Amino acid sequence: MKFPVEQILNLPDMKVLDFQELEGEEIIITIEKSVNYSTCPWCGQMTHSIHQNHWRIIHDLPWNKKPVLLKINRRQFKCHKCKKVFSEQLDCVDKSGSSGSFMVFIRIDLILITYNLVISMPIR
Ligand SMILES: [Zn+2]
């Protein structure tokens, strides 16, 4: 069953790669940034060269007694101009820390999915 997660995640710069609800276990949402480039923080050059993928798991509060895990890819890019390797900026994670509004978005959205509400609601 395919859930329209990205449409109601309220995170326009992220794309959902995978959404799994394991029977009797946990919910795993796999996301990464939807653009395939990043800007070098040292020299400002835009690069498309992905150096490495760095998967990071964030534990959300349980939803419906099930643990919710967010699997986020923070990619490392290599700048061709200054040859430095850097990690991309993930605003939704960096700004909210480990338990900020991002988690609230996810949890509310999961509830919306359950009730099959596809109406776009402003969640604050
Ligand atoms: Zn650079």
Backbone and ligand atoms as CSV (ligand in chain L), in Angstrom:
chain,resi,resn,atom,element,x,y,z
A,1,MET,N,N,0.843,-1.205,0.000
A,1,MET,CA,C,0.000,0.000,0.000
A,1,MET,C,C,0.872,1.247,0.000
A,2,LYS,N,N,0.595,2.146,-0.889
A,2,LYS,CA,C,1.420,3.345,-1.037
A,2,LYS,C,C,0.750,4.525,-0.352
A,3,PHE,N,N,1.463,5.109,0.606
A,3,PHE,CA,C,0.939,6.271,1.310
A,3,PHE,C,C,1.467,7.552,0.663
A,4,PRO,N,N,0.639,8.563,0.569
A,4,PRO,CA,C,1.122,9.833,0.005
A,4,PRO,C,C,1.885,10.640,1.049
A,5,VAL,N,N,2.933,10.055,1.605
A,5,VAL,CA,C,3.613,10.660,2.743
A,5,VAL,C,C,4.172,12.035,2.408
A,6,GLU,N,N,4.880,12.140,1.259
A,6,GLU,CA,C,5.548,13.410,0.984
A,6,GLU,C,C,4.572,14.555,0.769
A,7,GLN,N,N,3.363,14.215,0.336
A,7,GLN,CA,C,2.386,15.284,0.102
A,7,GLN,C,C,1.905,15.927,1.397
A,8,ILE,N,N,1.904,15.165,2.461
A,8,ILE,CA,C,1.389,15.724,3.705
A,8,ILE,C,C,2.465,15.868,4.777
A,9,LEU,N,N,3.718,15.590,4.399
A,9,LEU,CA,C,4.807,15.764,5.358
A,9,LEU,C,C,5.087,17.216,5.665
A,10,ASN,N,N,4.717,18.117,4.763
A,10,ASN,CA,C,4.991,19.532,4.934
A,10,ASN,C,C,6.490,19.817,4.897
A,11,LEU,N,N,7.222,19.013,4.179
A,11,LEU,CA,C,8.667,19.205,4.010
A,11,LEU,C,C,8.964,19.182,2.512
A,12,PRO,N,N,8.755,20.305,1.859
A,12,PRO,CA,C,8.830,20.316,0.392
A,12,PRO,C,C,10.208,19.981,-0.174
A,13,ASP,N,N,11.273,20.144,0.626
A,13,ASP,CA,C,12.602,19.857,0.074
A,13,ASP,C,C,13.071,18.423,0.349
A,14,MET,N,N,12.204,17.628,0.989
A,14,MET,CA,C,12.582,16.247,1.267
A,14,MET,C,C,11.699,15.306,0.446
A,15,LYS,N,N,12.275,14.181,0.063
A,15,LYS,CA,C,11.452,13.167,-0.599
A,15,LYS,C,C,11.485,11.888,0.213
A,16,VAL,N,N,10.382,11.187,0.168
A,16,VAL,CA,C,10.265,9.933,0.908
A,16,VAL,C,C,10.680,8.797,-0.012
A,17,LEU,N,N,11.683,8.051,0.398
A,17,LEU,CA,C,12.176,6.937,-0.409
A,17,LEU,C,C,11.445,5.649,-0.073
A,18,ASP,N,N,11.067,5.536,1.189
A,18,ASP,CA,C,10.450,4.290,1.618
A,18,ASP,C,C,9.601,4.538,2.865
A,19,PHE,N,N,8.544,3.806,2.987
A,19,PHE,CA,C,7.668,3.871,4.152
A,19,PHE,C,C,7.267,2.454,4.491
A,20,GLN,N,N,7.697,1.999,5.647
A,20,GLN,CA,C,7.399,0.616,6.029
A,20,GLN,C,C,6.715,0.581,7.372
A,21,GLU,N,N,5.685,-0.203,7.462
A,21,GLU,CA,C,5.073,-0.462,8.755
A,21,GLU,C,C,5.213,-1.954,8.981
A,22,LEU,N,N,6.132,-2.313,9.880
A,22,LEU,CA,C,6.376,-3.725,10.119
A,22,LEU,C,C,5.297,-4.266,11.041
A,23,GLU,N,N,4.777,-5.385,10.690
A,23,GLU,CA,C,3.692,-6.014,11.438
A,23,GLU,C,C,4.053,-6.181,12.908
A,24,GLY,N,N,3.295,-5.536,13.775
A,24,GLY,CA,C,3.521,-5.667,15.209
A,24,GLY,C,C,4.794,-5.004,15.708
A,25,GLU,N,N,5.508,-4.317,14.830
A,25,GLU,CA,C,6.766,-3.709,15.253
A,25,GLU,C,C,6.791,-2.212,15.036
A,26,GLU,N,N,7.725,-1.752,14.203
A,26,GLU,CA,C,7.891,-0.312,14.108
A,26,GLU,C,C,7.574,0.241,12.729
A,27,ILE,N,N,7.501,1.557,12.704
A,27,ILE,CA,C,7.270,2.265,11.451
A,27,ILE,C,C,8.597,2.900,11.053
A,28,ILE,N,N,9.025,2.663,9.832
A,28,ILE,CA,C,10.285,3.230,9.361
A,28,ILE,C,C,10.011,4.099,8.140
A,29,ILE,N,N,10.388,5.367,8.252
A,29,ILE,CA,C,10.217,6.281,7.126
A,29,ILE,C,C,11.609,6.680,6.645
A,30,THR,N,N,11.898,6.400,5.393
A,30,THR,CA,C,13.209,6.718,4.830
A,30,THR,C,C,13.096,7.970,3.961
A,31,ILE,N,N,13.892,8.986,4.283
A,31,ILE,CA,C,13.808,10.239,3.521
A,31,ILE,C,C,15.196,10.760,3.159
A,32,GLU,N,N,15.243,11.550,2.104
A,32,GLU,CA,C,16.445,12.318,1.792
A,32,GLU,C,C,16.024,13.574,1.049
A,33,LYS,N,N,16.969,14.486,0.872
A,33,LYS,CA,C,16.671,15.731,0.193
A,33,LYS,C,C,16.329,15.450,-1.262
A,34,SER,N,N,15.337,16.157,-1.788
A,34,SER,CA,C,14.889,15.837,-3.140
A,34,SER,C,C,15.819,16.364,-4.220
A,35,VAL,N,N,16.628,17.365,-3.916
A,35,VAL,CA,C,17.560,17.864,-4.937
A,35,VAL,C,C,18.830,17.011,-4.947
A,36,ASN,N,N,19.479,16.936,-6.106
A,36,ASN,CA,C,20.683,16.096,-6.204
A,36,ASN,C,C,21.957,16.945,-6.303
A,37,TYR,N,N,21.928,18.101,-5.693
A,37,TYR,CA,C,23.118,18.952,-5.679
A,37,TYR,C,C,23.196,19.662,-4.338
A,38,SER,N,N,24.342,20.270,-4.062
A,38,SER,CA,C,24.508,21.055,-2.852
A,38,SER,C,C,25.533,22.153,-3.130
A,39,THR,N,N,25.531,23.180,-2.299
A,39,THR,CA,C,26.461,24.287,-2.491
A,39,THR,C,C,27.580,24.194,-1.466
A,40,CYS,N,N,28.796,24.257,-1.923
A,40,CYS,CA,C,29.967,24.151,-1.050
A,40,CYS,C,C,29.976,25.309,-0.042
A,41,PRO,N,N,30.068,24.988,1.255
A,41,PRO,CA,C,30.062,26.053,2.270
A,41,PRO,C,C,31.390,26.824,2.301
A,42,TRP,N,N,32.422,26.294,1.661
A,42,TRP,CA,C,33.751,26.937,1.703
A,42,TRP,C,C,33.917,27.942,0.571
A,43,CYS,N,N,33.489,27.573,-0.636
A,43,CYS,CA,C,33.737,28.471,-1.781
A,43,CYS,C,C,32.465,28.844,-2.537
A,44,GLY,N,N,31.328,28.256,-2.193
A,44,GLY,CA,C,30.070,28.634,-2.836
A,44,GLY,C,C,29.787,27.932,-4.154
A,45,GLN,N,N,30.661,27.048,-4.577
A,45,GLN,CA,C,30.477,26.308,-5.825
A,45,GLN,C,C,29.367,25.261,-5.680
A,46,MET,N,N,28.528,25.150,-6.711
A,46,MET,CA,C,27.504,24.115,-6.680
A,46,MET,C,C,28.089,22.809,-7.206
A,47,THR,N,N,27.771,21.725,-6.536
A,47,THR,CA,C,28.297,20.432,-6.983
A,47,THR,C,C,27.209,19.361,-6.997
A,48,HIS,N,N,27.333,18.450,-7.939
A,48,HIS,CA,C,26.429,17.300,-8.029
A,48,HIS,C,C,27.119,16.018,-7.592
A,49,SER,N,N,28.394,16.102,-7.246
A,49,SER,CA,C,29.171,14.903,-6.932
A,49,SER,C,C,28.910,14.400,-5.528
A,50,ILE,N,N,28.236,13.278,-5.443
A,50,ILE,CA,C,27.991,12.698,-4.119
A,50,ILE,C,C,29.196,11.843,-3.743
A,51,HIS,N,N,29.778,12.181,-2.610
A,51,HIS,CA,C,30.977,11.486,-2.139
A,51,HIS,C,C,30.580,10.227,-1.359
A,52,GLN,N,N,29.612,10.364,-0.475
A,52,GLN,CA,C,29.180,9.255,0.381
A,52,GLN,C,C,27.765,9.494,0.872
A,53,ASN,N,N,27.070,8.414,1.185
A,53,ASN,CA,C,25.776,8.517,1.865
A,53,ASN,C,C,25.982,8.238,3.350
A,54,HIS,N,N,25.357,9.048,4.167
A,54,HIS,CA,C,25.448,8.831,5.609
A,54,HIS,C,C,24.047,8.658,6.162
A,55,TRP,N,N,23.702,7.455,6.509
A,55,TRP,CA,C,22.358,7.211,7.029
A,55,TRP,C,C,22.327,7.467,8.518
A,56,ARG,N,N,21.303,8.153,8.922
A,56,ARG,CA,C,21.160,8.506,10.324
A,56,ARG,C,C,19.745,8.116,10.754
A,57,ILE,N,N,19.666,7.461,11.881
A,57,ILE,CA,C,18.350,7.036,12.372
A,57,ILE,C,C,17.944,7.935,13.536
A,58,ILE,N,N,16.769,8.463,13.452
A,58,ILE,CA,C,16.241,9.272,14.546
A,58,ILE,C,C,15.018,8.550,15.109
A,59,HIS,N,N,15.007,8.400,16.410
A,59,HIS,CA,C,13.860,7.757,17.049
A,59,HIS,C,C,12.812,8.807,17.375
A,60,ASP,N,N,11.651,8.597,16.874
A,60,ASP,CA,C,10.549,9.477,17.219
A,60,ASP,C,C,9.821,8.866,18.418
A,61,LEU,N,N,8.918,9.636,18.976
A,61,LEU,CA,C,8.074,9.083,20.031
A,61,LEU,C,C,7.161,8.024,19.404
A,62,PRO,N,N,6.761,7.044,20.175
A,62,PRO,CA,C,5.904,5.999,19.596
A,62,PRO,C,C,4.582,6.568,19.089
A,63,TRP,N,N,4.125,5.999,18.039
A,63,TRP,CA,C,2.809,6.331,17.520
A,63,TRP,C,C,1.958,5.076,17.593
A,64,ASN,N,N,0.803,5.195,18.241
A,64,ASN,CA,C,-0.090,4.046,18.397
A,64,ASN,C,C,0.662,2.854,19.005
A,65,LYS,N,N,1.534,3.178,19.995
A,65,LYS,CA,C,2.360,2.198,20.716
A,65,LYS,C,C,3.460,1.569,19.856
A,66,LYS,N,N,3.612,2.055,18.641
A,66,LYS,CA,C,4.666,1.528,17.780
A,66,LYS,C,C,5.819,2.529,17.716
A,67,PRO,N,N,7.048,2.047,17.840
A,67,PRO,CA,C,8.180,2.960,17.679
A,67,PRO,C,C,8.231,3.502,16.247
A,68,VAL,N,N,8.531,4.777,16.129
A,68,VAL,CA,C,8.667,5.382,14.810
A,68,VAL,C,C,10.131,5.744,14.601
A,69,LEU,N,N,10.705,5.242,13.518
A,69,LEU,CA,C,12.104,5.531,13.188
A,69,LEU,C,C,12.160,6.325,11.893
A,70,LEU,N,N,12.925,7.394,11.914
A,70,LEU,CA,C,13.141,8.166,10.697
A,70,LEU,C,C,14.550,7.878,10.216
A,71,LYS,N,N,14.646,7.390,9.021
A,71,LYS,CA,C,15.951,7.076,8.450
A,71,LYS,C,C,16.271,8.181,7.449
A,72,ILE,N,N,17.234,9.001,7.792
A,72,ILE,CA,C,17.527,10.185,6.979
A,72,ILE,C,C,18.904,10.063,6.350
A,73,ASN,N,N,18.972,10.313,5.066
A,73,ASN,CA,C,20.254,10.287,4.382
A,73,ASN,C,C,20.852,11.687,4.362
A,74,ARG,N,N,21.952,11.873,5.098
A,74,ARG,CA,C,22.679,13.138,4.995
A,74,ARG,C,C,23.888,12.870,4.097
A,75,ARG,N,N,23.779,13.330,2.849
A,75,ARG,CA,C,24.803,13.005,1.867
A,75,ARG,C,C,26.022,13.908,2.013
A,76,GLN,N,N,27.154,13.329,1.661
A,76,GLN,CA,C,28.384,14.118,1.617
A,76,GLN,C,C,28.691,14.399,0.161
A,77,PHE,N,N,28.981,15.643,-0.136
A,77,PHE,CA,C,29.341,16.029,-1.498
A,77,PHE,C,C,30.815,16.380,-1.565
A,78,LYS,N,N,31.363,16.278,-2.778
A,78,LYS,CA,C,32.750,16.693,-2.985
A,78,LYS,C,C,32.749,17.885,-3.931
A,79,CYS,N,N,33.407,18.943,-3.487
A,79,CYS,CA,C,33.499,20.156,-4.297
A,79,CYS,C,C,34.659,20.012,-5.284
A,80,HIS,N,N,34.375,20.274,-6.574
A,80,HIS,CA,C,35.435,20.149,-7.579
A,80,HIS,C,C,36.380,21.342,-7.566
A,81,LYS,N,N,35.872,22.465,-7.100
A,81,LYS,CA,C,36.683,23.684,-7.136
A,81,LYS,C,C,37.750,23.683,-6.036
A,82,CYS,N,N,37.317,23.454,-4.784
A,82,CYS,CA,C,38.297,23.515,-3.689
A,82,CYS,C,C,38.646,22.127,-3.139
A,83,LYS,N,N,38.072,21.096,-3.759
A,83,LYS,CA,C,38.397,19.694,-3.428
A,83,LYS,C,C,37.999,19.270,-2.015
A,84,LYS,N,N,37.171,20.060,-1.357
A,84,LYS,CA,C,36.770,19.699,-0.009
A,84,LYS,C,C,35.500,18.851,-0.028
A,85,VAL,N,N,35.369,18.020,1.000
A,85,VAL,CA,C,34.180,17.183,1.166
A,85,VAL,C,C,33.342,17.810,2.272
A,86,PHE,N,N,32.052,17.916,2.036
A,86,PHE,CA,C,31.184,18.523,3.051
A,86,PHE,C,C,29.850,17.802,3.121
A,87,SER,N,N,29.184,17.882,4.267
A,87,SER,CA,C,27.857,17.303,4.441
A,87,SER,C,C,26.800,18.326,4.073
A,88,GLU,N,N,25.762,17.874,3.439
A,88,GLU,CA,C,24.699,18.797,3.058
A,88,GLU,C,C,23.931,19.291,4.290
A,89,GLN,N,N,23.327,20.437,4.138
A,89,GLN,CA,C,22.518,21.038,5.191
A,89,GLN,C,C,21.127,20.411,5.161
A,90,LEU,N,N,20.658,19.965,6.303
A,90,LEU,CA,C,19.294,19.440,6.361
A,90,LEU,C,C,18.496,20.324,7.312
A,91,ASP,N,N,17.831,21.293,6.735
A,91,ASP,CA,C,17.137,22.299,7.555
A,91,ASP,C,C,16.141,21.693,8.530
A,92,CYS,N,N,15.384,20.720,8.053
A,92,CYS,CA,C,14.323,20.169,8.897
A,92,CYS,C,C,14.889,19.471,10.127
A,93,VAL,N,N,16.105,18.924,9.996
A,93,VAL,CA,C,16.724,18.237,11.124
A,93,VAL,C,C,17.556,19.209,11.947
A,94,ASP,N,N,18.351,20.033,11.263
A,94,ASP,CA,C,19.270,20.933,11.956
A,94,ASP,C,C,18.546,21.971,12.801
A,95,LYS,N,N,17.453,22.473,12.278
A,95,LYS,CA,C,16.741,23.540,12.988
A,95,LYS,C,C,15.968,23.020,14.185
A,96,SER,N,N,15.449,21.818,14.067
A,96,SER,CA,C,14.594,21.330,15.135
A,96,SER,C,C,15.344,20.443,16.130
A,97,GLY,N,N,16.604,20.110,15.829
A,97,GLY,CA,C,17.351,19.231,16.714
A,97,GLY,C,C,16.792,17.828,16.670
A,98,SER,N,N,16.900,17.105,17.760
A,98,SER,CA,C,16.497,15.709,17.720
A,98,SER,C,C,15.027,15.490,18.065
A,99,SER,N,N,14.387,16.478,18.620
A,99,SER,CA,C,12.989,16.246,19.010
A,99,SER,C,C,12.143,17.501,18.825
A,100,GLY,N,N,12.340,18.152,17.701
A,100,GLY,CA,C,11.626,19.404,17.472
A,100,GLY,C,C,10.373,19.238,16.661
A,101,SER,N,N,10.041,20.277,15.924
A,101,SER,CA,C,8.765,20.296,15.209
A,101,SER,C,C,8.705,19.256,14.100
A,102,PHE,N,N,9.866,18.885,13.581
A,102,PHE,CA,C,9.907,17.881,12.519
A,102,PHE,C,C,9.188,16.607,12.966
A,103,MET,N,N,9.466,16.201,14.209
A,103,MET,CA,C,8.862,14.990,14.742
A,103,MET,C,C,7.348,15.145,14.877
A,104,VAL,N,N,6.954,16.336,15.272
A,104,VAL,CA,C,5.523,16.579,15.434
A,104,VAL,C,C,4.836,16.484,14.081
A,105,PHE,N,N,5.471,17.037,13.058
A,105,PHE,CA,C,4.908,16.939,11.705
A,105,PHE,C,C,4.686,15.484,11.337
A,106,ILE,N,N,5.698,14.690,11.558
A,106,ILE,CA,C,5.636,13.287,11.161
A,106,ILE,C,C,4.503,12.578,11.881
A,107,ARG,N,N,4.428,12.804,13.179
A,107,ARG,CA,C,3.441,12.063,13.951
A,107,ARG,C,C,2.022,12.464,13.590
A,108,ILE,N,N,1.796,13.749,13.458
A,108,ILE,CA,C,0.459,14.199,13.077
A,108,ILE,C,C,0.107,13.661,11.697
A,109,ASP,N,N,1.097,13.659,10.811
A,109,ASP,CA,C,0.839,13.176,9.459
A,109,ASP,C,C,0.512,11.690,9.436
A,110,LEU,N,N,1.138,10.938,10.314
A,110,LEU,CA,C,0.825,9.509,10.370
A,110,LEU,C,C,-0.614,9.296,10.802
A,111,ILE,N,N,-1.054,10.116,11.733
A,111,ILE,CA,C,-2.436,10.009,12.185
A,111,ILE,C,C,-3.376,10.372,11.040
A,112,LEU,N,N,-2.990,11.405,10.289
A,112,LEU,CA,C,-3.812,11.805,9.142
A,112,LEU,C,C,-3.900,10.682,8.117
A,113,ILE,N,N,-2.785,9.990,7.918
A,113,ILE,CA,C,-2.775,8.880,6.966
A,113,ILE,C,C,-3.754,7.799,7.422
A,114,THR,N,N,-3.705,7.532,8.719
A,114,THR,CA,C,-4.566,6.489,9.268
A,114,THR,C,C,-6.037,6.766,8.985
A,115,TYR,N,N,-6.398,8.012,9.145
A,115,TYR,CA,C,-7.798,8.354,8.920
A,115,TYR,C,C,-8.070,8.711,7.469
A,116,ASN,N,N,-7.043,8.498,6.661
A,116,ASN,CA,C,-7.179,8.693,5.232
A,116,ASN,C,C,-7.586,10.111,4.867
A,117,LEU,N,N,-7.050,11.060,5.601
A,117,LEU,CA,C,-7.323,12.458,5.298
A,117,LEU,C,C,-6.248,12.981,4.368
A,118,VAL,N,N,-6.642,13.383,3.218
A,118,VAL,CA,C,-5.647,13.919,2.285
A,118,VAL,C,C,-5.814,15.433,2.115
A,119,ILE,N,N,-6.641,15.986,2.988
A,119,ILE,CA,C,-6.853,17.432,2.936
A,119,ILE,C,C,-5.602,18.105,3.522
A,120,SER,N,N,-5.119,19.094,2.831
A,120,SER,CA,C,-3.934,19.809,3.294
A,120,SER,C,C,-4.303,20.730,4.453
A,121,MET,N,N,-3.716,20.450,5.618
A,121,MET,CA,C,-4.032,21.250,6.794
A,121,MET,C,C,-2.790,21.984,7.244
A,122,PRO,N,N,-2.920,23.246,7.610
A,122,PRO,CA,C,-1.760,23.955,8.146
A,122,PRO,C,C,-1.452,23.475,9.571
A,123,ILE,N,N,-0.335,22.780,9.722
A,123,ILE,CA,C,0.033,22.253,11.032
A,123,ILE,C,C,1.125,23.128,11.611
A,124,ARG,N,N,0.921,23.665,12.776
A,124,ARG,CA,C,1.935,24.525,13.398
A,124,ARG,C,C,2.292,23.967,14.766
L,1,ZN,ZN,ZN,34.353,24.375,-2.631
